[in-house]
Amino acid sequence: MNGRTVDVAIVGGGLVGMTAALACADRGLTVALSAATRPGSASGAAAGMLAPSTEGATAPVAAFASACRDAWPPYLDQLAGRSGRRVALNRLGILQVPADEGGAGRLRAAAGAGSDWLTPLQAAELEPGIVAPLGALLHERDGAVDNEHLLLALDEAIGATDHVASAGEARGIRLGRGTAELLLADGGTIAAGRLVVAAGAWVSQLEGLPRAIPVVPVRGQMIGFAAAPVRHVIHGPGAYVVPRPAGRTIVGATMEHAGFDAGTSPEAATRLADAAGRLAPGLAGLPVMEHWAGLRPTTPDQLPILGPDPEHGTVLYACGHSRNGILMAPLTAECIAALASGVPSPWPLEPFSVARFG
Ligand SMILES: Cc1cc2nc3c(=O)[nH]c(=O)nc-3n(C[C@H](O)[C@H](O)[C@H](O)COP(=O)(O)OP(=O)(O)OC[C@H]3O[C@@H](n4cnc5c(N)ncnc54)[C@H](O)[C@@H]3O)c2cc1C
């Protein structure tokens, strides 16, 4: 790769970088995908929930988040065609279970387009595996994607296109007048028409960015059980519970400011297991089979940073997706690929501009 010129160089081989690379390749662009292995990469560690309705975003962010969710079924159909892998998508809806009467009142008030309030009896009929004595709010169109399998499918789809070449770890970027270079950790360089910054929680470590990017790591610990007591994704007090294929259930997640430490703690596993057992009694007392952590690339307002740098249009940001990077990946990729091809983004990106941080 060293010394080559490509249309687009992307830093970061997580879900955001991979989906952007494929979308650019689909537009006929040549891509260098710079990927390093950092402990705590978020995309494989995530729960895979597609949950715009539980995030409480206001328009136009809520509209973008819902469109992202609805982009997943056709995206996975297309990915199955090119990778041979059918990635599991759960669209039974997400059940949001309140902690107390006050919470139940707030959820009841939030019922409306796409979200139905269920009485305790209705909740028990729909999902016998949970305890919801105050009722629950069903977000009908939300769900979850199997993000672990998804990364394998993307890897294969990328391997099958000759438009994307792998590059190693990046040290940073170098910008000249209308020129852009990716600087590799091994001393090599790649000249690119556009540079896409998609390095997850590690964005601020890249040298040569035109400005400071306010993305910090927020650690999330998850646990997994070898049991499948629920069919729906359940969002409840102290934990969420996500059914996975092959009789597995995962539970998350903590929110911890621990720098780049992607370690786990027994206390967190116990807290998550207890909360999960209260929500879904079929999990109570079961051994925790898996325990891991990932680093969410988090911005001050929890919204991603998408689109061009205001002063250096060759730099495109696709980072800071915080808690919703799985949800937002396919439309993020479409917007970035459009901009990289020199056409307007299909979605207005003003709410996500880096300029909002001044
Ligand atoms: C526990 C947990 C649960 C989550 N649950 C959900 C959920 O249910 N739904 C949802 O939508 N989102 C969820 N998220 C958030 C989501 O995982 C992230 O927003 C998303 O994965 C971010 O993707 P990314 O590609 O930007 O970052 P990452 O997946 O972290 O990828 C960034 C990549 O860049 C690489 N990199 C870093 N520096 C360099 C460099 N110098 N050179 C080359 N490569 C580099 C890293 O090695 C890494 O592989 C969760 C996150 C966590 C941690």
The ligand as an ORCA input file, in Angstrom:
! r2SCAN-3c Opt
* xyz 0 1
  C     -20.802     -2.365     25.866
  C     -21.309     -1.589     24.684
  C     -22.614     -1.744     24.264
  C     -23.078     -1.060     23.155
  N     -24.339     -1.301     22.724
  C     -24.781     -0.680     21.597
  C     -26.062     -0.984     21.103
  O     -26.773     -1.812     21.661
  N     -26.486     -0.335     19.986
  C     -25.708      0.581     19.335
  O     -26.145      1.145     18.343
  N     -24.476      0.877     19.792
  C     -23.994      0.264     20.902
  N     -22.761      0.546     21.385
  C     -21.990      1.610     20.736
  C     -21.308      1.116     19.479
  O     -20.668     -0.099     19.746
  C     -20.311      2.148     18.972
  O     -20.905      3.420     18.859
  C     -19.781      1.731     17.603
  O     -19.373      0.393     17.611
  C     -18.620      2.621     17.202
  O     -18.042      2.064     16.046
  P     -16.646      2.599     15.548
  O     -16.313      1.843     14.322
  O     -16.670      4.084     15.497
  O     -15.639      2.250     16.747
  P     -14.858      0.889     17.050
  O     -15.702     -0.288     16.854
  O     -14.249      1.062     18.407
  O     -13.763      0.844     15.941
  C     -12.710      1.777     15.895
  C     -11.523      1.027     15.343
  O     -10.494      1.953     15.063
  C      -9.282      1.286     15.312
  N      -8.235      2.273     15.475
  C      -8.045      3.115     16.517
  N      -6.951      3.853     16.312
  C      -6.456      3.473     15.112
  C      -5.311      3.858     14.360
  N      -4.470      4.789     14.810
  N      -5.068      3.237     13.173
  C      -5.933      2.303     12.696
  N      -7.008      1.877     13.392
  C      -7.267      2.465     14.584
  C      -9.546      0.484     16.582
  O      -8.640     -0.591     16.704
  C     -10.965      0.007     16.324
  O     -10.972     -1.261     15.731
  C     -22.235     -0.152     22.475
  C     -20.918     -0.009     22.878
  C     -20.447     -0.723     23.968
  C     -19.007     -0.582     24.371
*
